[in-house]
Amino acid sequence: MTTVTTSKAFNIILWIAQVVLGGMFIMAGIMKSTTPITELTPQLPWAADMPELLVSFIGVSELLGGLGLLLPSLLKIKPVLTPVAAVGLAVVMVFAIIFHITRSEFPAIGFNLILALLAAFIAWGRFKKAPISAKK
């Protein structure tokens, strides 16, 4: 009985993490892919030094990654894509950390690290600890 309770509680924690991280990446992705650079740079100064197409690409990638954290598990269609999306987002955050280090933007690194660790937690949890079964 303890195992079932622990598994259920862990599954709930993973769902909370997925919804929070997925929502954050969906919102960030929509913002980066739809907002003109001139309006985006006050919030994201690094965007001024990037081609607009690259910023839009990053936004679309984050939007798709956020959807990938949620939809496959919610719909139970190819739910293995959820931890795959989490791994992809963790890698993106590692690259973001490297990018901010090269620009000496150290305050941004902490937030990127938290997002990377949360994505890694989801990947580990959905691959190993509490995978979701596909519809039959």
C-alpha positions in Angstrom: 0.0 0.0 0.0 2.9 2.4 0.7 4.3 1.8 -2.8 1.0 2.8 -4.5 0.7 6.0 -2.3 4.3 7.0 -3.0 3.9 6.3 -6.7 0.6 8.3 -6.9 2.2 11.2 -4.9 5.2 11.1 -7.2 3.0 11.1 -10.2 1.2 14.1 -8.9 4.5 15.9 -8.3 5.6 15.1 -11.9 2.3 16.4 -13.3 2.7 19.7 -11.4 6.2 20.0 -12.7 5.0 19.3 -16.2 2.2 21.8 -16.1 4.4 24.5 -14.6 7.4 24.0 -16.9 5.1 23.4 -19.9 3.2 26.5 -19.2 6.3 28.6 -18.8 7.8 27.4 -22.1 4.5 27.8 -24.0 4.2 31.4 -22.8 7.9 32.2 -23.5 7.6 30.5 -26.9 4.5 32.5 -27.9 6.1 35.7 -26.7 9.4 35.1 -28.6 7.7 33.9 -31.8 5.1 36.6 -32.0 6.5 39.8 -30.5 8.5 42.1 -32.7 12.2 42.4 -31.7 11.8 46.1 -30.8 9.1 45.3 -28.2 11.0 42.1 -27.0 14.4 43.7 -26.2 13.4 45.6 -23.1 12.5 42.2 -21.5 15.2 40.2 -23.3 18.2 42.4 -24.0 20.1 39.5 -25.8 17.4 39.5 -28.5 18.7 42.8 -29.9 21.9 41.1 -30.9 20.2 38.2 -32.6 18.6 37.8 -36.0 14.8 38.1 -35.7 14.4 34.7 -37.4 16.6 33.0 -34.8 14.6 34.5 -32.0 11.4 33.3 -33.6 12.9 29.9 -34.1 13.9 29.7 -30.4 10.3 30.8 -29.6 8.7 28.1 -31.8 11.1 25.5 -30.3 10.1 26.4 -26.8 6.4 26.4 -27.7 6.7 23.0 -29.2 8.8 21.7 -26.3 6.2 23.0 -23.8 3.4 21.3 -25.7 5.5 18.2 -25.8 5.7 18.2 -22.0 1.9 18.1 -21.8 0.0 16.8 -24.8 1.5 13.3 -25.2 0.9 12.5 -21.5 -2.5 14.1 -21.4 -3.8 12.4 -24.5 -1.9 9.2 -23.8 -0.7 9.2 -27.4 3.0 8.4 -27.6 3.5 9.5 -24.0 7.2 8.6 -24.3 7.5 11.9 -26.2 7.0 13.8 -22.9 10.4 12.8 -21.4 12.0 13.2 -24.8 10.7 16.8 -24.9 12.0 17.3 -21.3 15.4 16.1 -22.4 15.3 18.5 -25.3 14.3 21.5 -23.1 17.1 20.6 -20.6 19.6 20.7 -23.5 18.2 24.0 -24.7 18.7 25.4 -21.1 22.2 24.1 -21.0 22.9 26.0 -24.2 21.2 29.1 -22.8 23.5 28.9 -19.8 26.6 28.7 -22.0 25.2 31.6 -24.1 24.7 33.8 -21.0 28.1 32.9 -19.6 29.8 34.0 -22.9 27.9 37.4 -22.6 28.6 37.8 -18.9 24.9 37.8 -18.2 25.3 35.9 -14.9 21.9 36.8 -13.3 20.1 34.9 -16.1 22.0 31.7 -15.4 20.3 30.8 -12.2 16.8 30.8 -13.8 18.1 28.7 -16.7 19.7 26.2 -14.3 16.4 25.8 -12.4 14.5 25.2 -15.6 17.2 22.7 -16.8 17.0 20.8 -13.5 13.2 20.7 -13.6 13.2 19.4 -17.1 15.8 16.8 -16.2 13.6 15.8 -13.2 10.6 15.3 -15.5 12.7 13.3 -18.0 14.0 11.0 -15.3 10.6 10.7 -13.6 8.7 9.9 -16.8 11.4 7.6 -18.2 12.1 5.6 -15.0 10.0 6.3 -12.0 6.4 7.0 -13.2 6.1 6.5 -17.0 2.7 7.0 -18.5 1.2 4.1 -20.6 -0.2 4.7 -24.0 -3.9 4.2 -24.9 -4.7 0.8 -26.1 
